Amino acid sequence: MACNIGGWIAGLGAILVTVGVVFGWVLLPYMIEDEIIKNVVLAKDSTSYKFWNKLSQPVEFKVYIWEVENPDEVQSNGAKPKMKETGPYTYLLNRAKENIKFSEDGNFVEYEQRTFYKFSPELSGPSFSEDDEVTVLNSATMGLVLAADIVDDMWGISAMSVAYEDLFGDYASVFTKIKVRDLLFDGMMIKCKENHENIFWEVICGKMAENYKIGLLTPFIRYDEKNDNYFYSFLNHKNGKTDGHFKVMTGKSDVSKLGQIVEWEHNSTLQFWSGDECNTIRGSDATIFPPFLNEETKINVYSTDLCRSLYMTYDQKIGHSGIDGHRYVVDPVQLGNVSSMPENYCYCPPNGACLKDGANDLTNCYSKTLTSLQYSSGLVMSESPVIFSLPHFYGAPQYEQMVENLKPDKEKHQMFLDVETNTGAPLRAGRRVQFNLMIKPLRCVNITKDLPEAVLPLFWVDEALELNKENTDFLKDIFVNKISLVDNVRWTLLGVGCVLFLIGTALHCHKQTAPMKNKGEVPM
């Protein structure tokens, strides 16, 4: 009977091991995977839809402004600019999808995404207010003369060299002191309402009015009907506006393509760059990612701010409030010069030399399309010669050396994304970008004659997201805890089964050998 007990225990252990393997490594993972797919695929009744439709928590949009500490020396003597980072000025950024329309087969969804910014005194802290005055490059003045220089518009350059005094009220410098709220959103006034006895002023303001009417004014300049004047700012064109019409895959037919953009602004490719490679749209809009990621996964994201896609690769394992995940980062090598990245040839500006490593010319991105007739009329004000880099020129050492006081740091300045790999749910993210403008002497523009040639940082932003407790707990309840339960159950079944099998086998063997030992004993 004891021998049978050992056999029963070993048999039970073997059954538990088999059940643990079959259910823990085959059936339960399949059931969990099916449950994840059902909930992450975009559909009106899916769990992911409500988070995708509207951000469940605002993003902290931190703005760091680059002040110039020695503007007079730079202006008059061509000195190297000494930069001072001021900030963060923190805004709460909210995004909401609108005009959402699913295809009949459920494989695609179209939408627009509207963005709103609201200044947060609490997150900015007592040291930083929108009423702070900062000394910065007058990017309106420099941008307009650079725009004319880009298209070799001598008439525009000559007009700006005479009229900038009337337009901006600054007679001696390309640097200015301005309130933060005006620099970022409210705008620096371009004085077209006042009457000036200056034919060039009249022509420039007339051309801005003409471009405004036909929708060709650079996005950084807006017309204010209430004030009947034009204002230049960095971010007003984004506040309360949409970033285009998207058509993306819902993941229904292939969950690995969840969120992948198939059209932007009703086109399957971009129209900004000079080659197919650069005009290819890859990845999602960064509000949703596919599930089942691993260390080999390359995550592509398309940015409307940069008019291009960037990819992220695995960096390290991370944890967030008890949830395990992976960190993916943007490698600055993607911003390499054509000598190191030949495929980047199509990002080079058509009317100028390619930039050095670590920078991307966005002139085409922020410019409007002009006809040859409009070009020939002179005074092109649709060009915006903006240069993109990572903050502090991280990954762009040659540009870092053009100015002083920058301290590039991977941890502080690299773009990253932390995700829960089974669901693709973002846990933390840091979208970090810097916008810059060239300064240099320009023909016929007296105000620029003594400037050094350098790429000057204007400001950088950190779109920071960290999943709050409410959303973290929700993610745990619907996905992570179930996955952990499966892990616990299968290993428990396997462990208990193995122990019982070993105990039963030992008992069985012991009882089998006991009679043999008794037979071998010699009676006294």
C-alpha distance (Angstrom), angle and dihedral (degrees) to the residues before:
residue distance angle dihedral
M1 . . .
A2 3.80 . .
C3 3.76 88.1 .
N4 3.80 89.6 55.0
I5 3.81 91.1 50.4
G6 3.80 90.2 56.1
G7 3.78 90.5 49.4
W8 3.80 91.9 48.1
I9 3.81 91.4 50.2
A10 3.81 91.9 48.6
G11 3.79 90.4 46.9
L12 3.79 91.8 49.8
G13 3.79 89.4 50.0
A14 3.79 91.4 51.0
I15 3.82 90.2 49.9
L16 3.81 91.7 50.7
V17 3.82 90.8 48.9
T18 3.81 90.3 50.5
V19 3.81 92.5 46.1
G20 3.80 90.4 47.0
V21 3.80 92.2 51.7
V22 3.82 96.1 42.8
F23 3.79 97.2 42.5
G24 3.81 98.6 30.0
W25 3.79 98.8 45.6
V26 3.80 102.7 24.7
L27 3.81 118.5 20.4
L28 3.82 103.3 28.4
P29 3.83 95.4 45.8
Y30 3.81 88.5 48.9
M31 3.80 90.4 50.7
I32 3.82 91.9 47.1
E33 3.81 91.7 46.5
D34 3.80 90.0 50.5
E35 3.81 90.0 49.6
I36 3.83 91.8 49.6
I37 3.81 92.7 49.3
K38 3.80 91.2 48.6
N39 3.79 91.1 53.6
V40 3.82 101.6 39.6
V41 3.81 98.2 46.1
L42 3.79 109.4 98.5
A43 3.80 110.1 -107.5
K44 3.78 131.6 132.6
D45 3.81 91.4 -104.7
S46 3.83 98.6 42.0
T47 3.79 124.5 108.8
S48 3.80 93.3 -124.6
Y49 3.81 93.5 53.7
K50 3.81 96.8 74.4
F51 3.82 91.9 49.5
W52 3.80 91.9 45.4
N53 3.81 93.8 45.2
K54 3.80 93.5 57.4
L55 3.78 130.7 4.0
S56 3.80 107.6 -101.8
Q57 3.80 89.2 -148.2
P58 3.81 131.6 19.4
V59 3.79 122.4 -102.4
E60 3.80 117.4 -122.1
F61 3.80 104.5 -121.6
K62 3.81 105.2 -162.2
V63 3.81 118.2 -168.1
Y64 3.81 121.6 -161.7
I65 3.81 113.6 -168.6
W66 3.79 122.2 -151.9
E67 3.79 110.2 -136.1
V68 3.82 122.0 -167.0
E69 3.81 111.3 -128.9
N70 3.83 97.0 -169.0
P71 3.82 105.3 37.8
D72 3.83 95.4 149.2
E73 3.82 93.5 52.8
V74 3.80 91.8 47.2
Q75 3.80 92.0 47.1
S76 3.80 97.9 45.8
N77 3.81 106.1 25.5
G78 3.79 105.5 26.2
A79 3.80 90.8 -116.1
K80 3.80 120.8 172.4
P81 3.82 107.6 -92.7
K82 3.79 115.1 -108.4
M83 3.78 107.6 -146.0
K84 3.79 129.3 -153.6
E85 3.79 122.0 -165.6
T86 3.81 111.8 -137.9
G87 3.80 122.3 -171.9
P88 2.91 158.8 -28.1
Y89 3.77 98.2 -116.6
T90 3.79 98.1 -175.5
Y91 3.79 125.2 -151.6
L92 3.77 129.0 -178.0
L93 3.79 107.5 -122.6
N94 3.79 119.2 -156.8
R95 3.80 125.8 -175.4
A96 3.79 127.2 -167.2
K97 3.79 130.5 -178.8
E98 3.80 118.6 -131.5
N99 3.80 138.9 177.5
I100 3.81 88.3 34.1
K101 3.79 113.9 -176.7
F102 3.82 126.9 174.7
S103 3.80 121.6 -152.9
E104 3.81 116.2 -114.1
D105 3.80 92.5 -107.4
G106 3.83 92.0 47.5
N107 3.80 93.7 -124.1
F108 3.82 96.4 112.8
V109 3.78 138.0 36.2
E110 3.81 128.2 -165.2
Y111 3.79 125.0 -156.3
E112 3.78 148.8 141.6
Q113 3.79 124.1 -126.1
R114 3.79 122.8 -142.4
T115 3.80 121.7 -158.5
F116 3.79 128.9 -154.6
Y117 3.82 130.0 -170.7
K118 3.80 126.0 -159.4
F119 3.79 123.3 179.5
S120 3.81 114.5 -121.0
P121 3.84 113.9 -153.6
E122 3.82 89.3 -175.8
L123 3.81 95.3 56.4
S124 3.80 93.0 38.9
G125 3.78 91.3 53.0
P126 3.81 130.6 -142.7
S127 3.81 93.2 -66.2
F128 3.80 95.9 64.9
S129 3.78 129.0 57.0
E130 3.80 133.5 163.7
D131 3.81 86.4 -120.0
D132 3.81 91.9 63.0
E133 3.79 113.5 119.2
V134 3.80 116.5 -133.7
T135 3.81 131.5 -171.2
V136 3.79 107.7 -129.7
L137 3.77 143.6 148.7
N138 3.80 111.1 -73.8
S139 3.79 91.5 -121.2
A140 3.81 91.5 179.5
T141 3.81 91.7 62.4
M142 3.80 95.3 38.0
G143 3.78 92.8 42.2
L144 3.80 94.7 52.8
V145 3.80 95.1 49.1
L146 3.81 91.1 44.3
A147 3.80 89.5 50.7
A148 3.79 90.3 55.4
D149 3.81 90.5 45.6
I150 3.82 92.3 51.7
V151 3.81 92.5 61.2
D152 3.82 92.2 36.6
D153 3.80 90.3 -115.5
M154 3.82 101.4 168.1
W155 3.79 91.7 175.1
G156 3.79 90.6 54.6
I157 3.81 92.6 45.7
S158 3.80 91.3 50.1
A159 3.79 92.3 47.1
M160 3.82 92.8 49.6
S161 3.81 92.0 47.2
V162 3.80 89.1 59.9
A163 3.80 102.0 32.8
Y164 3.81 103.7 43.3
E165 3.80 90.9 88.0
D166 3.80 91.2 59.3
L167 3.80 93.2 40.3
F168 3.81 98.8 50.2
G169 3.81 105.7 14.6
D170 3.80 91.9 -129.4
Y171 3.78 111.8 119.8
A172 3.76 104.2 176.3
S173 3.80 114.6 30.3
V174 3.78 146.0 44.3
F175 3.80 86.4 -143.1
T176 3.76 125.4 80.8
K177 3.79 143.3 178.9
I178 3.79 113.3 -121.8
K179 3.80 140.7 161.9
V180 3.79 116.0 -100.4
R181 3.81 92.4 -123.7
D182 3.81 90.0 55.2
L183 3.79 93.7 45.4
L184 3.79 94.0 51.3
F185 3.81 107.9 29.4
D186 3.82 120.7 -12.0
G187 3.77 94.2 52.0
M188 3.79 143.6 -137.8
M189 3.79 109.7 -85.6
I190 3.79 118.0 -113.7
K191 3.79 99.5 -154.3
C192 3.78 103.7 -129.9
K193 3.80 96.3 133.4
E194 3.80 95.4 65.3
N195 3.79 118.7 83.9
H196 3.78 115.0 -116.0
E197 3.76 130.1 179.0
N198 3.79 90.3 -130.2
I199 3.79 122.0 110.8
F200 3.81 91.9 -159.5
W201 3.81 90.7 55.1
E202 3.79 89.5 51.9
V203 3.81 92.5 48.7
I204 3.81 94.1 48.1
C205 3.80 94.5 47.3
G206 3.79 89.7 44.2
K207 3.81 90.7 52.9
M208 3.83 91.0 49.3
A209 3.81 89.5 51.6
E210 3.80 90.4 49.4
N211 3.82 93.4 48.5
Y212 3.80 90.5 47.1
K213 3.80 91.8 54.6
I214 3.80 93.5 51.4
G215 3.82 95.0 40.5
L216 3.80 97.6 -110.4
L217 3.79 101.1 116.4
T218 3.80 114.6 121.3
P219 3.85 109.6 -99.7
F220 3.80 91.9 -118.7
I221 3.82 90.8 65.6
R222 3.79 118.7 66.6
Y223 3.76 132.3 -178.2
D224 3.80 115.5 -129.5
E225 3.80 110.3 -154.4
K226 3.81 92.7 -166.1
N227 3.81 92.5 57.8
D228 3.81 94.2 28.8
N229 3.79 88.7 -135.0
Y230 3.79 143.5 103.0
F231 3.81 125.3 -106.0
Y232 3.81 131.1 -164.9
S233 3.82 120.0 -149.2
F234 3.79 139.2 149.0
L235 3.80 103.2 -125.2
N236 3.80 111.6 15.7
H237 3.81 91.4 98.2
K238 3.83 88.4 64.9
N239 3.80 101.0 44.8
G240 3.79 111.7 100.8
K241 3.80 90.4 -6.7
T242 3.79 133.7 113.8
D243 3.79 122.9 -118.7
G244 3.78 96.5 -137.1
H245 3.79 140.8 -73.6
F246 3.82 115.1 -57.4
K247 3.78 132.6 -163.9
V248 3.81 112.9 -170.7
M249 3.79 139.6 169.9
T250 3.81 116.1 -99.6
G251 3.81 94.2 -151.0
K252 3.81 92.2 -118.6
S253 3.81 94.7 122.6
D254 3.83 95.5 31.3
V255 3.79 119.3 10.1
S256 3.83 91.2 -162.6
K257 3.83 87.0 69.2
L258 3.80 95.2 51.6
G259 3.81 109.9 146.9
Q260 3.80 94.3 5.0
I261 3.80 110.6 152.6
V262 3.81 114.2 -124.4
E263 3.81 96.3 171.1
W264 3.79 136.7 17.4
E265 3.80 119.1 -171.8
H266 3.84 87.4 -2.9
N267 3.82 92.5 -60.4
S268 3.79 127.4 108.7
T269 3.81 90.8 -148.5
L270 3.80 135.8 35.0
Q271 3.79 123.6 -103.8
F272 3.82 99.7 -154.9
W273 3.79 104.2 86.4
S274 3.79 138.5 58.0
G275 3.82 99.3 -119.1
D276 3.80 141.0 47.1
E277 3.80 93.6 -119.3
C278 3.80 92.9 59.8
N279 3.82 93.4 40.7
T280 3.81 94.0 54.8
I281 3.80 113.7 110.3
R282 3.79 111.7 -138.3
G283 3.78 130.7 -179.6
S284 3.79 135.6 -5.7
D285 3.80 133.8 -50.6
A286 3.85 89.2 -100.4
T287 3.82 94.2 -105.1
I288 3.82 94.4 97.1
F289 3.81 136.5 22.5
P290 3.82 133.7 -169.0
P291 3.83 120.5 -101.1
F292 3.82 130.2 -117.0
L293 3.80 97.7 51.0
N294 3.79 122.8 173.5
E295 3.79 141.0 179.4
E296 3.81 91.4 -81.0
T297 3.81 94.3 53.0
K298 3.79 119.0 115.6
I299 3.82 111.3 -155.6
N300 3.80 115.2 -152.7
V301 3.80 122.4 -160.1
Y302 3.80 128.8 -175.8
S303 3.81 116.2 -145.8
T304 3.79 120.2 -160.5
D305 3.82 88.8 -163.2
L306 3.80 90.4 61.0
C307 3.82 98.3 30.5
R308 3.79 90.0 -134.0
S309 3.78 144.7 78.5
L310 3.79 124.7 -106.0
Y311 3.78 127.2 -168.8
M312 3.80 131.4 -140.6
T313 3.79 126.7 -151.2
Y314 3.80 133.3 -163.4
D315 3.80 115.9 -77.7
Q316 3.82 110.0 164.1
K317 3.80 147.8 -31.9
I318 3.80 115.0 -87.9
G319 3.79 140.0 -178.3
H320 3.79 131.2 -144.4
S321 3.82 121.9 -172.5
G322 3.78 92.6 -33.8
I323 3.82 95.9 -40.2
D324 3.80 118.5 115.1
G325 3.77 119.8 -141.8
H326 3.78 148.5 146.2
R327 3.79 130.8 -99.1
Y328 3.81 118.2 -136.5
V329 3.81 121.3 -169.1
V330 3.79 139.5 -167.1
D331 3.79 110.9 -115.3
P332 3.85 112.1 -141.4
V333 3.81 87.9 -139.1
Q334 3.82 86.2 86.8
L335 3.80 87.6 70.9
G336 3.78 91.4 54.5
N337 3.79 123.8 140.4
V338 3.81 117.6 -106.3
S339 3.81 89.2 -99.8
S340 3.82 90.6 64.0
M341 3.83 97.6 26.0
P342 3.84 108.5 30.0
E343 3.82 91.2 -179.5
N344 3.82 88.6 66.1
Y345 3.81 90.9 71.6
C346 3.79 90.6 105.5
Y347 3.82 92.3 61.3
C348 3.80 90.5 62.7
P349 3.82 113.5 108.1
P350 3.82 111.9 -104.0
N351 3.80 93.4 -132.7
G352 3.79 100.4 41.7
A353 3.78 148.4 33.5
C354 3.80 122.8 -68.6
L355 3.77 115.5 -95.7
K356 3.79 123.8 -112.6
D357 3.81 125.0 -100.8
G358 3.80 116.4 -57.4
A359 3.81 100.8 27.7
N360 3.79 137.1 89.5
D361 3.82 123.7 -159.0
L362 3.83 107.9 -131.3
T363 3.80 97.5 -176.3
N364 3.80 91.3 115.0
C365 3.80 90.9 44.7
Y366 3.81 94.4 58.9
S367 3.77 97.7 34.2
K368 3.78 129.3 95.4
T369 3.78 123.0 -132.2
L370 3.80 114.0 -100.2
T371 3.77 130.5 -165.7
S372 3.79 120.5 -125.4
L373 3.81 88.6 -107.7
Q374 3.80 91.2 56.4
Y375 3.80 91.0 47.9
S376 3.78 91.4 51.1
S377 3.80 91.2 52.1
G378 3.81 90.1 67.8
L379 3.80 130.7 -140.6
V380 3.78 95.4 84.7
M381 3.82 106.6 -165.0
S382 3.77 99.3 168.4
E383 3.81 94.8 82.8
S384 3.82 120.1 95.6
P385 3.81 111.3 -173.5
V386 3.81 97.3 -155.9
I387 3.81 122.2 159.0
F388 3.81 122.1 -153.8
S389 3.81 125.3 -150.1
L390 3.77 138.6 146.7
P391 3.84 115.6 -86.0
H392 3.80 117.7 -72.7
F393 3.82 86.4 9.9
Y394 3.79 89.4 -75.4
G395 3.80 104.4 -172.9
A396 3.83 91.5 13.6
P397 3.83 105.3 88.5
Q398 3.81 96.4 163.9
Y399 3.80 91.8 58.0
E400 3.79 92.5 42.5
Q401 3.82 88.1 60.5
M402 3.81 92.3 56.0
V403 3.82 91.2 71.4
E404 3.80 136.3 31.1
N405 3.82 134.9 -116.6
L406 3.81 99.9 30.4
K407 3.81 116.7 136.8
P408 3.81 112.1 -171.0
D409 3.79 112.5 -157.7
K410 3.81 126.4 179.6
E411 3.80 94.9 -144.8
K412 3.80 93.6 49.6
H413 3.78 102.3 34.8
Q414 3.80 110.1 31.0
M415 3.81 119.6 98.6
F416 3.81 112.2 -117.4
L417 3.79 143.1 172.6
D418 3.81 126.4 -158.8
V419 3.82 113.5 -160.2
E420 3.79 139.8 175.9
T421 3.78 96.6 -119.3
N422 3.83 100.6 -147.6
T423 3.81 94.2 55.9
G424 3.82 102.6 21.8
A425 3.81 88.6 -126.6
P426 3.84 113.5 157.3
L427 3.81 113.9 -121.1
R428 3.80 99.8 175.7
A429 3.79 134.1 -4.9
G430 3.78 139.9 -179.7
R431 3.80 116.8 -166.3
R432 3.80 102.2 -172.2
V433 3.79 122.0 -178.7
Q434 3.80 135.2 158.9
F435 3.79 127.0 -152.2
N436 3.79 120.2 -150.5
L437 3.79 140.9 178.2
M438 3.77 131.7 -151.3
I439 3.80 119.3 -117.2
K440 3.79 119.8 -164.5
P441 3.82 141.8 133.9
L442 3.80 110.6 -75.4
R443 3.77 129.2 -159.4
C444 3.80 114.9 -94.8
V445 3.81 93.1 -1.7
N446 3.78 104.9 114.8
I447 3.81 93.9 -172.3
T448 3.82 90.1 64.9
K449 3.80 100.9 42.0
D450 3.83 97.1 104.1
L451 3.79 98.9 37.2
P452 3.80 120.2 120.1
E453 3.79 118.1 -123.1
A454 3.79 107.5 -106.7
V455 3.78 143.7 131.0
L456 3.80 103.5 -112.5
P457 3.83 120.0 -155.3
L458 3.83 112.3 -128.2
F459 3.81 103.5 -178.1
W460 3.77 141.5 -36.5
V461 3.77 131.6 -145.5
D462 3.77 135.5 -151.9
E463 3.81 114.5 -158.9
A464 3.78 96.8 -159.9
L465 3.80 123.2 -168.8
E466 3.79 127.0 176.5
L467 3.79 117.2 172.7
N468 3.81 107.5 -114.2
K469 3.81 125.0 -132.0
E470 3.80 94.9 -97.0
N471 3.80 94.1 53.5
T472 3.81 92.5 39.2
D473 3.81 90.9 54.7
F474 3.80 90.5 46.7
L475 3.81 91.3 52.3
K476 3.80 89.7 49.3
D477 3.81 93.2 49.4
I478 3.79 98.0 49.4
F479 3.81 101.7 34.9
V480 3.79 121.5 -3.5
N481 3.81 97.9 52.1
K482 3.81 90.7 49.5
I483 3.78 90.9 51.4
S484 3.82 90.1 47.8
L485 3.82 89.9 48.7
V486 3.80 90.9 53.9
D487 3.80 89.1 49.8
N488 3.81 92.0 49.6
V489 3.81 94.6 45.4
R490 3.79 96.3 49.3
W491 3.77 94.9 46.1
T492 3.81 91.2 44.4
L493 3.80 91.5 51.4
L494 3.79 91.1 45.9
G495 3.82 93.4 46.2
V496 3.81 96.6 45.2
G497 3.80 90.6 43.5
C498 3.79 92.6 52.0
V499 3.82 92.3 47.9
L500 3.81 92.8 48.6
F501 3.80 91.1 46.0
L502 3.80 91.8 51.9
I503 3.83 92.9 45.4
G504 3.80 92.2 47.3
T505 3.78 92.4 46.4
A506 3.80 90.8 49.3
L507 3.84 92.1 50.2
H508 3.77 91.4 46.4
C509 3.79 93.1 49.8
H510 3.81 91.7 45.0
K511 3.79 92.7 54.2
Q512 3.81 91.0 45.2
T513 3.81 92.6 54.9
A514 3.84 97.5 40.9
P515 3.87 97.2 76.4
M516 3.79 90.5 47.7
K517 3.78 90.9 54.7
N518 3.82 90.8 49.4
K519 3.82 92.2 51.6
G520 3.76 90.6 52.5
E521 3.85 94.4 56.7
V522 3.93 117.2 103.4
P523 3.85 113.9 -137.5
M524 3.83 116.2 -122.1
